[in-house]
């Protein structure tokens, strides 16, 4: 189930380009340590105006939080690399170790609040040195916020286990280097 549709994806990418050019907008978001900080930033307001149909949906206030987290993270993204999903990027091997250690990955998977999510994902973006699949990251943030909202409101949807964000992250993270191994075995 895709939450961030293609038209919103393009809006996000265009906004990210603008963010790179306008240092004041980017700086206001980079200082954000909490979701509330991000919501009060000038950079977030610029994204908010471009995406009002994404978050202004009755009964879906979680989208506002997801957009704020995404904006705060995007301010730390220097370049966009869409070859792998965000979680797979974290699981890519650098030498003998993945970009993000299994311990840090388990901390990311165990977050309970949007502020914790922002903090852990900021660490992940820094570990990737700012080269991130931003559309994948945005989709993951929106999925996390949707699942948290469903949990808080006791809403149960029947969906395959692999569609839950924690399961999908784990699959992508732990299988990230398998593709590299397969290529080496073919030679």
Secondary structure, DSSP 4 states (H G I P E B T S, - for coil): --SS-HHHHHHHHHHHHHHHH-HHHHHHHHT--SHHHHHTSHHHHHHHHH-HHHH--TT-THHHHHHHHHHHHHTT--EE--SS-HHHHHH-EETTEESS-HHHHHHHHT--SHHHHHHHHHHHHHHTTTEE-HHHHHHHHHHHHHHHHHHHTT------GGGSHHHHHHHHHHHTTHHHHHHHHH-
